[in-house]
Amino acid sequence: MNVKQMLYLKQALGCSYDRLSELSGVPKGTIQKIFSGETKTPRFDTLNALARAFEALDSSPASACLSDSASYGSPRESALARHTLEDYYTLPHRRVELIDGALYEQAAVSTTHQQIVTEYVFQLTGYIRENHCECLVFPAPTPVRLDDDTYTLLEPDILVICDRDKITPQYIAGAPDFIIEVLSPESRQKDTTVKLYKYIRAGVREYWIADPYKKRVTVYANMTEEVLPTVYSFEDEIPVGIFEGALSLSLRTV
């Protein structure tokens, strides 16, 4: 694991320097110098200690990083609680997401949020019907079980699934081909870090993050841990990669 990969994981998992120091035994100042680039050639044993810390976190719930003020949103209960799908389905009002064993409240959405979702669903559905595609569009709340474990069930704002065998009566079983999340103040960090990391690891092909406050769309295509996003404005015609550029979406009317 190289420094670039570690820095990516730090941002994706939301780990503070204090927490990384605690887990690895490497002084906080040393870690900061490594990740800032000030230390050009870190010691081999230092990198190994950091790599072991990240590998341990990678197999732990997202809450393992939360030893101080870091947060991914609004957990329903203690971030250290280890909940399962069974717990999720016993909730009387399931306006929550289950992420690595932690339950997160779903914030109330704005009318602008719903306009964006409606516009994207309209454009995607129109293209799919006109071109007789096998893909289907699902708006929230549509549960997605990304992996086979029982600790995560997400509800993307919009998803496109092209393998209909993944559609079950309860949820989408496996990674959708295309996901769009619309940011709210409460979901910003979760959508741009935790969910991004989960989607990459699960094999989602393309992920868009629509920001109604800055009127821009951040696009991750050909998803890998090394991928860099492309940022568009609401005025732009944005090509949909899973359709090989045959469809472009715009929020010009929002």
TAKA-V648454 format. One record per pair of residues at least 4 apart in sequence whose ideal C-beta (glycine too) atoms are under 8 Angstrom apart, sorted by the first residue. I is the first residue (numbers start at 0). J is the second residue. D is the distance in whole Angstrom. If there is no record, write none. Layout:
i=I j=J d=D
i=I j=J d=D
This chain:
i=0 j=4 d=5
i=0 j=5 d=6
i=0 j=46 d=8
i=0 j=50 d=4
i=0 j=53 d=6
i=0 j=54 d=7
i=1 j=5 d=7
i=2 j=6 d=6
i=2 j=33 d=6
i=2 j=34 d=7
i=2 j=41 d=7
i=2 j=46 d=7
i=3 j=7 d=7
i=3 j=225 d=8
i=4 j=8 d=6
i=4 j=224 d=6
i=5 j=9 d=6
i=5 j=34 d=7
i=5 j=49 d=6
i=5 j=50 d=7
i=5 j=53 d=6
i=6 j=10 d=7
i=6 j=34 d=5
i=7 j=11 d=6
i=7 j=224 d=6
i=7 j=225 d=8
i=8 j=12 d=6
i=8 j=14 d=8
i=8 j=53 d=5
i=8 j=56 d=7
i=8 j=57 d=7
i=8 j=196 d=8
i=9 j=14 d=5
i=9 j=19 d=7
i=9 j=34 d=7
i=9 j=53 d=8
i=10 j=192 d=6
i=11 j=192 d=5
i=11 j=193 d=7
i=11 j=195 d=6
i=11 j=196 d=4
i=12 j=56 d=6
i=12 j=61 d=7
i=12 j=64 d=5
i=12 j=192 d=7
i=12 j=193 d=8
i=12 j=196 d=7
i=13 j=61 d=8
i=13 j=64 d=5
i=13 j=65 d=8
i=13 j=69 d=5
i=13 j=70 d=8
i=13 j=71 d=6
i=13 j=188 d=7
i=13 j=192 d=5
i=13 j=193 d=7
i=14 j=18 d=5
i=14 j=19 d=5
i=14 j=56 d=7
i=14 j=64 d=4
i=14 j=69 d=7
i=15 j=19 d=7
i=15 j=64 d=7
i=15 j=66 d=7
i=15 j=67 d=6
i=15 j=68 d=8
i=15 j=69 d=5
i=16 j=20 d=6
i=16 j=27 d=5
i=16 j=30 d=5
i=16 j=31 d=6
i=17 j=21 d=6
i=17 j=27 d=6
i=17 j=66 d=7
i=17 j=67 d=6
i=18 j=22 d=6
i=18 j=64 d=6
i=18 j=65 d=8
i=18 j=66 d=5
i=18 j=67 d=7
i=18 j=69 d=7
i=19 j=23 d=6
i=19 j=25 d=7
i=19 j=27 d=8
i=19 j=30 d=6
i=19 j=49 d=7
i=19 j=52 d=6
i=20 j=24 d=8
i=20 j=25 d=6
i=20 j=26 d=6
i=20 j=27 d=4
i=20 j=30 d=6
i=21 j=66 d=7
i=22 j=52 d=4
i=22 j=55 d=7
i=22 j=56 d=7
i=23 j=30 d=8
i=23 j=48 d=4
i=23 j=49 d=5
i=23 j=51 d=7
i=23 j=52 d=4
i=24 j=48 d=6
i=25 j=29 d=5
i=25 j=30 d=5
i=25 j=45 d=6
i=25 j=48 d=5
i=25 j=49 d=6
i=26 j=30 d=7
i=27 j=31 d=6
i=28 j=32 d=6
i=29 j=33 d=6
i=29 j=38 d=7
i=29 j=41 d=8
i=29 j=45 d=7
i=30 j=34 d=6
i=30 j=49 d=7
i=31 j=35 d=6
i=31 j=37 d=8
i=32 j=37 d=4
i=32 j=38 d=4
i=33 j=37 d=8
i=33 j=38 d=5
i=33 j=41 d=5
i=33 j=45 d=7
i=33 j=46 d=8
i=33 j=49 d=8
i=41 j=45 d=5
i=41 j=46 d=5
i=42 j=46 d=7
i=43 j=47 d=6
i=44 j=48 d=6
i=45 j=49 d=7
i=46 j=50 d=6
i=47 j=51 d=6
i=48 j=52 d=7
i=49 j=53 d=6
i=50 j=54 d=6
i=51 j=55 d=6
i=52 j=56 d=6
i=53 j=57 d=6
i=54 j=58 d=7
i=55 j=59 d=6
i=55 j=63 d=8
i=56 j=63 d=5
i=56 j=64 d=6
i=59 j=63 d=4
i=59 j=99 d=8
i=60 j=81 d=7
i=60 j=99 d=4
i=60 j=100 d=4
i=60 j=101 d=6
i=60 j=150 d=7
i=61 j=65 d=8
i=61 j=71 d=6
i=61 j=98 d=6
i=61 j=99 d=4
i=61 j=101 d=6
i=61 j=193 d=6
i=62 j=74 d=8
i=62 j=78 d=4
i=62 j=79 d=6
i=62 j=99 d=7
i=62 j=100 d=7
i=62 j=101 d=5
i=64 j=69 d=6
i=65 j=69 d=5
i=65 j=70 d=7
i=65 j=71 d=8
i=65 j=78 d=5
i=70 j=74 d=8
i=70 j=78 d=8
i=70 j=188 d=7
i=71 j=98 d=7
i=71 j=101 d=8
i=71 j=103 d=7
i=71 j=188 d=6
i=71 j=189 d=5
i=71 j=192 d=7
i=71 j=193 d=5
i=72 j=103 d=5
i=72 j=104 d=7
i=72 j=185 d=6
i=72 j=186 d=6
i=72 j=188 d=7
i=72 j=189 d=4
i=73 j=103 d=6
i=73 j=104 d=5
i=73 j=106 d=7
i=73 j=185 d=6
i=74 j=78 d=5
i=74 j=80 d=8
i=74 j=101 d=5
i=74 j=102 d=6
i=74 j=103 d=6
i=74 j=104 d=8
i=75 j=95 d=6
i=75 j=102 d=4
i=75 j=103 d=7
i=75 j=104 d=5
i=76 j=80 d=5
i=76 j=82 d=8
i=76 j=101 d=8
i=76 j=102 d=6
i=78 j=101 d=5
i=80 j=100 d=7
i=80 j=101 d=6
i=80 j=102 d=7
i=81 j=100 d=4
i=81 j=150 d=7
i=82 j=86 d=4
i=82 j=87 d=7
i=82 j=97 d=6
i=82 j=100 d=5
i=82 j=101 d=7
i=82 j=102 d=5
i=82 j=150 d=7
i=83 j=87 d=7
i=83 j=97 d=8
i=83 j=100 d=7
i=83 j=149 d=4
i=83 j=150 d=6
i=84 j=88 d=6
i=84 j=97 d=7
i=84 j=144 d=8
i=84 j=149 d=5
i=84 j=150 d=8
i=84 j=152 d=6
i=85 j=89 d=7
i=85 j=149 d=7
i=86 j=90 d=7
i=86 j=97 d=8
i=86 j=102 d=8
i=87 j=93 d=7
i=87 j=95 d=7
i=87 j=97 d=5
i=87 j=102 d=7
i=87 j=152 d=6
i=88 j=93 d=8
i=90 j=95 d=7
i=90 j=102 d=8
i=93 j=140 d=8
i=94 j=104 d=7
i=94 j=105 d=4
i=94 j=140 d=8
i=95 j=102 d=5
i=95 j=103 d=6
i=95 j=104 d=6
i=95 j=105 d=6
i=96 j=102 d=7
i=96 j=103 d=5
i=96 j=105 d=6
i=96 j=152 d=7
i=96 j=153 d=5
i=96 j=154 d=6
i=97 j=101 d=7
i=97 j=102 d=6
i=97 j=103 d=8
i=97 j=150 d=7
i=97 j=151 d=6
i=97 j=152 d=4
i=97 j=153 d=8
i=98 j=103 d=6
i=98 j=150 d=8
i=98 j=151 d=6
i=98 j=153 d=7
i=98 j=189 d=8
i=98 j=193 d=6
i=98 j=194 d=8
i=98 j=197 d=7
i=99 j=150 d=5
i=99 j=151 d=6
i=100 j=150 d=4
i=100 j=151 d=8
i=103 j=189 d=7
i=104 j=185 d=8
i=105 j=154 d=7
i=106 j=183 d=5
i=106 j=184 d=8
i=106 j=185 d=4
i=106 j=186 d=6
i=108 j=112 d=4
i=108 j=113 d=6
i=108 j=181 d=8
i=108 j=183 d=6
i=109 j=113 d=7
i=109 j=183 d=7
i=109 j=211 d=7
i=110 j=114 d=6
i=111 j=115 d=7
i=111 j=211 d=5
i=111 j=253 d=7
i=112 j=116 d=7
i=112 j=156 d=8
i=112 j=181 d=5
i=112 j=183 d=6
i=112 j=211 d=6
i=113 j=117 d=6
i=114 j=118 d=6
i=114 j=253 d=5
i=115 j=119 d=6
i=115 j=181 d=5
i=115 j=209 d=5
i=115 j=211 d=6
i=115 j=250 d=6
i=115 j=253 d=6
i=116 j=120 d=6
i=116 j=138 d=6
i=116 j=139 d=7
i=116 j=156 d=5
i=116 j=157 d=6
i=116 j=179 d=8
i=116 j=181 d=6
i=117 j=121 d=6
i=118 j=122 d=6
i=118 j=250 d=6
i=118 j=252 d=7
i=118 j=253 d=6
i=119 j=123 d=6
i=119 j=157 d=6
i=119 j=179 d=6
i=119 j=209 d=8
i=119 j=248 d=6
i=119 j=250 d=8
i=120 j=124 d=6
i=120 j=136 d=6
i=120 j=138 d=5
i=120 j=157 d=6
i=121 j=125 d=6
i=122 j=126 d=7
i=122 j=246 d=8
i=122 j=248 d=5
i=122 j=249 d=8
i=123 j=127 d=6
i=123 j=136 d=5
i=123 j=157 d=7
i=123 j=159 d=6
i=123 j=239 d=8
i=123 j=246 d=8
i=123 j=248 d=7
i=124 j=128 d=6
i=124 j=136 d=5
i=125 j=129 d=6
i=126 j=130 d=6
i=126 j=132 d=8
i=126 j=242 d=7
i=126 j=245 d=8
i=126 j=246 d=5
i=127 j=132 d=4
i=127 j=134 d=5
i=127 j=135 d=7
i=127 j=136 d=7
i=130 j=245 d=8
i=132 j=161 d=7
i=132 j=242 d=8
i=133 j=161 d=6
i=133 j=163 d=7
i=134 j=159 d=5
i=134 j=160 d=7
i=134 j=161 d=4
i=134 j=176 d=7
i=134 j=241 d=8
i=135 j=159 d=7
i=135 j=160 d=6
i=135 j=161 d=8
i=135 j=163 d=7
i=135 j=166 d=7
i=136 j=157 d=7
i=136 j=158 d=8
i=136 j=159 d=6
i=137 j=141 d=4
i=137 j=157 d=7
i=137 j=158 d=5
i=137 j=159 d=8
i=137 j=160 d=7
i=137 j=171 d=7
i=138 j=156 d=7
i=138 j=157 d=6
i=139 j=154 d=5
i=139 j=155 d=6
i=139 j=156 d=5
i=139 j=157 d=7
i=140 j=154 d=5
i=141 j=154 d=7
i=141 j=155 d=7
i=141 j=158 d=6
i=141 j=170 d=8
i=141 j=171 d=7
i=142 j=152 d=5
i=142 j=153 d=7
i=142 j=154 d=6
i=142 j=169 d=7
i=142 j=170 d=4
i=142 j=171 d=7
i=143 j=152 d=7
i=143 j=153 d=5
i=143 j=154 d=7
i=143 j=155 d=6
i=143 j=158 d=6
i=143 j=170 d=6
i=143 j=171 d=5
i=143 j=175 d=6
i=144 j=151 d=7
i=144 j=152 d=6
i=144 j=170 d=5
i=144 j=171 d=7
i=144 j=172 d=5
i=144 j=173 d=7
i=145 j=151 d=6
i=145 j=153 d=7
i=145 j=173 d=7
i=145 j=174 d=6
i=145 j=197 d=6
i=145 j=198 d=8
i=145 j=200 d=8
i=145 j=201 d=4
i=146 j=151 d=6
i=146 j=201 d=6
i=151 j=197 d=7
i=152 j=170 d=7
i=153 j=194 d=7
i=153 j=197 d=7
i=155 j=175 d=7
i=155 j=178 d=5
i=155 j=179 d=7
i=155 j=180 d=6
i=155 j=194 d=8
i=156 j=179 d=6
i=156 j=180 d=5
i=156 j=181 d=5
i=157 j=178 d=7
i=157 j=179 d=4
i=158 j=171 d=7
i=158 j=175 d=4
i=158 j=177 d=7
i=158 j=178 d=5
i=158 j=179 d=8
i=159 j=175 d=6
i=159 j=176 d=5
i=159 j=177 d=4
i=159 j=178 d=8
i=159 j=241 d=7
i=160 j=165 d=6
i=160 j=166 d=6
i=160 j=171 d=6
i=160 j=175 d=5
i=160 j=176 d=6
i=161 j=176 d=5
i=161 j=241 d=7
i=162 j=173 d=7
i=162 j=176 d=8
i=165 j=171 d=5
i=165 j=172 d=5
i=165 j=173 d=5
i=165 j=175 d=8
i=166 j=171 d=6
i=166 j=172 d=8
i=167 j=171 d=7
i=167 j=172 d=5
i=171 j=175 d=6
i=173 j=201 d=8
i=173 j=202 d=8
i=174 j=198 d=7
i=174 j=201 d=4
i=174 j=202 d=4
i=174 j=203 d=5
i=174 j=204 d=8
i=175 j=203 d=6
i=176 j=203 d=7
i=176 j=204 d=5
i=176 j=205 d=7
i=176 j=241 d=5
i=177 j=203 d=8
i=177 j=204 d=6
i=177 j=205 d=5
i=177 j=206 d=8
i=177 j=207 d=8
i=177 j=239 d=7
i=177 j=241 d=5
i=178 j=198 d=6
i=178 j=203 d=6
i=178 j=205 d=7
i=178 j=206 d=5
i=178 j=207 d=7
i=179 j=206 d=8
i=179 j=207 d=5
i=179 j=208 d=8
i=179 j=209 d=6
i=180 j=186 d=7
i=180 j=190 d=4
i=180 j=194 d=7
i=180 j=206 d=8
i=180 j=207 d=7
i=180 j=208 d=5
i=180 j=209 d=7
i=181 j=209 d=5
i=181 j=211 d=7
i=182 j=186 d=6
i=182 j=187 d=5
i=182 j=190 d=6
i=182 j=191 d=8
i=182 j=208 d=6
i=182 j=209 d=7
i=182 j=210 d=5
i=182 j=211 d=7
i=182 j=212 d=7
i=183 j=187 d=7
i=186 j=190 d=5
i=187 j=191 d=6
i=188 j=192 d=6
i=188 j=193 d=8
i=189 j=193 d=5
i=189 j=194 d=6
i=190 j=194 d=5
i=190 j=195 d=7
i=190 j=208 d=6
i=191 j=195 d=6
i=191 j=208 d=6
i=191 j=217 d=8
i=192 j=196 d=7
i=193 j=197 d=6
i=194 j=198 d=6
i=195 j=199 d=6
i=195 j=206 d=7
i=195 j=208 d=8
i=195 j=219 d=7
i=196 j=200 d=6
i=197 j=201 d=6
i=198 j=203 d=4
i=198 j=206 d=5
i=198 j=222 d=7
i=199 j=203 d=7
i=199 j=206 d=8
i=199 j=219 d=8
i=199 j=222 d=5
i=199 j=223 d=7
i=199 j=224 d=6
i=199 j=226 d=8
i=202 j=222 d=8
i=203 j=222 d=6
i=204 j=220 d=8
i=204 j=221 d=7
i=204 j=222 d=6
i=204 j=240 d=7
i=204 j=241 d=5
i=205 j=218 d=7
i=205 j=219 d=7
i=205 j=220 d=5
i=205 j=221 d=8
i=205 j=222 d=7
i=205 j=239 d=7
i=205 j=240 d=5
i=205 j=241 d=5
i=206 j=218 d=8
i=206 j=219 d=4
i=206 j=222 d=6
i=207 j=216 d=6
i=207 j=217 d=7
i=207 j=218 d=5
i=207 j=219 d=8
i=207 j=237 d=8
i=208 j=216 d=7
i=208 j=217 d=4
i=208 j=219 d=8
i=209 j=216 d=5
i=209 j=250 d=7
i=210 j=214 d=7
i=210 j=215 d=5
i=210 j=216 d=7
i=210 j=217 d=7
i=211 j=253 d=8
i=214 j=232 d=6
i=214 j=233 d=5
i=214 j=250 d=8
i=215 j=230 d=6
i=215 j=231 d=6
i=215 j=232 d=6
i=215 j=233 d=7
i=216 j=230 d=7
i=216 j=231 d=5
i=216 j=232 d=8
i=216 j=233 d=7
i=216 j=235 d=8
i=216 j=237 d=6
i=216 j=250 d=7
i=217 j=228 d=5
i=217 j=229 d=8
i=217 j=230 d=5
i=217 j=231 d=8
i=218 j=228 d=6
i=218 j=229 d=5
i=218 j=230 d=7
i=218 j=231 d=7
i=218 j=237 d=6
i=218 j=240 d=8
i=219 j=226 d=6
i=219 j=228 d=5
i=220 j=226 d=7
i=220 j=229 d=7
i=220 j=240 d=4
i=221 j=226 d=6
i=221 j=240 d=7
i=222 j=226 d=6
i=231 j=235 d=4
i=231 j=237 d=5
i=233 j=249 d=7
i=233 j=250 d=4
i=233 j=251 d=7
i=233 j=253 d=6
i=234 j=249 d=7
i=234 j=250 d=8
i=234 j=251 d=6
i=235 j=249 d=7
i=236 j=247 d=4
i=236 j=248 d=7
i=236 j=249 d=5
i=237 j=247 d=6
i=237 j=248 d=5
i=237 j=249 d=7
i=238 j=244 d=4
i=238 j=246 d=7
i=238 j=247 d=5
i=239 j=244 d=7
i=239 j=245 d=8
i=239 j=246 d=5
i=239 j=247 d=7
i=239 j=248 d=6
i=240 j=244 d=7
i=242 j=246 d=5
